[in-house]
């Protein structure tokens, strides 16, 4: 099976060996592109939902944490137990303390709203990290008061 991802410039399919991802034959490189696109669509739907329903209506917990490198991690967990495990995993991955700054109700939806709200501060790469900014600091202070 060959990758069917179309090159934007030539309009030709990639043609590399592929496997099925989300019922689409794509190579490993284009699986990442497809995954990001699907994630963006899910996040857009979540942000739209939050406009009509309070975040407390959605399940799960969203967290904001200070990472050892000084960046901010905005993520979510479905339960308190999984949240504790997530912080434990982050501490293990960074081999240093991770400081929880705030939590709020709304899980995935709250995470999507915050990612959208602070998108200009997002750092490149993986891990949903954001540069510490006065806007994020102010938001955390409001949550904590």
C-alpha positions as CSV (number, residue, x, y, z in Angstrom):
1,X,0.0,0.0,0.0
2,X,1.4,3.5,-0.9
3,X,0.9,6.8,0.9
4,X,-1.9,8.8,-0.7
5,X,-0.9,12.1,0.9
6,X,-0.9,14.7,-1.9
7,X,2.0,17.1,-2.2
8,X,0.6,20.7,-2.2
9,X,3.0,21.9,-4.9
10,X,2.8,19.1,-7.4
11,X,-0.6,17.5,-6.5
12,X,1.1,14.1,-6.7
13,X,0.7,11.4,-4.1
14,X,3.6,10.8,-1.8
15,X,3.9,7.1,-2.9
16,X,6.1,6.0,0.1
17,X,5.2,2.6,1.7
18,X,2.2,3.2,4.0
19,X,0.0,1.6,6.6
20,X,-3.6,2.5,7.4
21,X,-4.1,5.3,9.8
22,X,-7.7,6.5,10.5
23,X,-8.7,4.5,7.5
24,X,-6.3,6.4,5.2
25,X,-3.1,4.8,3.7
26,X,-0.3,7.2,4.8
27,X,3.4,6.8,5.5
28,X,4.8,7.5,9.0
29,X,5.7,11.1,8.2
30,X,2.2,11.9,6.9
31,X,0.6,10.0,9.8
32,X,2.0,12.8,12.0
33,X,0.5,15.5,9.7
34,X,-2.9,13.7,9.7
35,X,-2.7,13.3,13.5
36,X,-2.1,17.1,13.9
37,X,-4.9,17.9,11.5
38,X,-7.3,15.6,13.4
39,X,-6.2,17.1,16.7
40,X,-6.8,20.6,15.4
41,X,-10.3,19.7,14.3
42,X,-11.1,18.2,17.7
43,X,-9.7,21.2,19.5
44,X,-11.8,23.6,17.3
45,X,-14.9,21.7,18.1
46,X,-14.1,21.8,21.8
47,X,-13.5,25.5,21.8
48,X,-16.8,26.0,20.0
49,X,-18.6,23.9,22.6
50,X,-17.1,25.9,25.4
51,X,-18.8,29.0,24.0
52,X,-22.2,27.6,24.7
53,X,-21.6,25.6,27.9
54,X,-19.6,26.4,31.0
55,X,-16.3,24.5,31.5
56,X,-17.7,22.9,34.6
57,X,-20.2,21.0,32.4
58,X,-17.4,19.0,30.8
59,X,-15.7,16.0,32.5
60,X,-12.1,16.0,33.5
61,X,-9.4,18.3,34.9
62,X,-7.3,20.8,33.1
63,X,-3.9,21.7,34.7
64,X,-1.4,24.5,34.3
65,X,2.1,23.6,35.5
66,X,5.5,25.2,35.6
67,X,8.2,22.9,34.1
68,X,11.8,22.9,35.2
69,X,12.9,24.7,32.0
70,X,10.7,27.6,32.9
71,X,8.0,26.8,30.3
72,X,4.3,26.3,31.1
73,X,2.6,23.0,30.4
74,X,-1.2,23.1,29.8
75,X,-2.7,19.6,29.8
76,X,-5.6,17.6,31.0
77,X,-6.5,14.4,32.8
78,X,-9.8,12.5,33.2
79,X,-9.5,11.8,36.9
80,X,-7.6,13.0,40.0
81,X,-5.7,9.7,40.1
82,X,-4.6,10.1,36.5
83,X,-3.6,13.7,37.2
84,X,-1.3,12.6,40.0
85,X,0.2,10.0,37.7
86,X,0.6,12.6,35.0
87,X,2.6,14.9,37.4
88,X,4.7,11.9,38.5
89,X,5.5,11.1,34.9
90,X,6.4,14.7,34.1
91,X,8.7,14.8,37.1
92,X,10.3,11.6,35.9
93,X,10.6,12.9,32.3
94,X,12.2,16.2,33.4
95,X,14.2,14.6,36.3
96,X,13.2,17.7,38.3
97,X,10.2,19.1,40.2
98,X,7.2,20.1,38.2
99,X,5.1,22.8,40.0
100,X,1.3,22.7,39.6
101,X,0.1,26.3,39.3
102,X,-3.6,25.8,38.8
103,X,-6.4,23.3,37.9
104,X,-9.8,23.9,36.6
105,X,-12.8,21.8,35.5
106,X,-13.4,20.9,31.9
107,X,-10.6,18.5,31.0
108,X,-10.0,18.3,27.2
109,X,-12.4,21.2,26.5
110,X,-10.7,23.5,29.0
111,X,-7.3,22.5,27.7
112,X,-8.4,23.4,24.1
113,X,-9.8,26.7,25.3
114,X,-6.5,27.6,27.0
115,X,-4.4,26.4,24.1
116,X,-6.4,28.7,21.9
117,X,-6.3,31.6,24.4
118,X,-2.5,31.4,24.7
119,X,-1.6,30.2,21.2
120,X,0.8,33.2,20.6
121,X,2.9,31.9,23.5
122,X,3.1,28.3,22.3
123,X,6.6,27.0,22.0
124,X,7.7,25.0,18.9
125,X,8.0,21.3,19.2
126,X,6.0,18.7,21.1
127,X,4.6,18.7,24.5
128,X,2.0,21.5,24.5
129,X,4.4,23.9,26.2
130,X,4.0,27.7,26.4
131,X,6.4,30.5,27.2
132,X,5.7,32.0,30.6
133,X,4.1,35.3,29.9
134,X,2.3,38.1,31.9
135,X,-1.0,36.9,30.3
136,X,-0.6,33.4,31.6
137,X,0.6,34.7,35.0
138,X,-2.5,36.9,35.3
139,X,-4.8,34.0,34.3
140,X,-3.3,31.7,36.9
141,X,-3.5,34.4,39.5
142,X,-7.2,34.9,38.7
143,X,-7.8,31.1,39.0
144,X,-6.1,31.0,42.3
145,X,-8.0,33.9,43.9
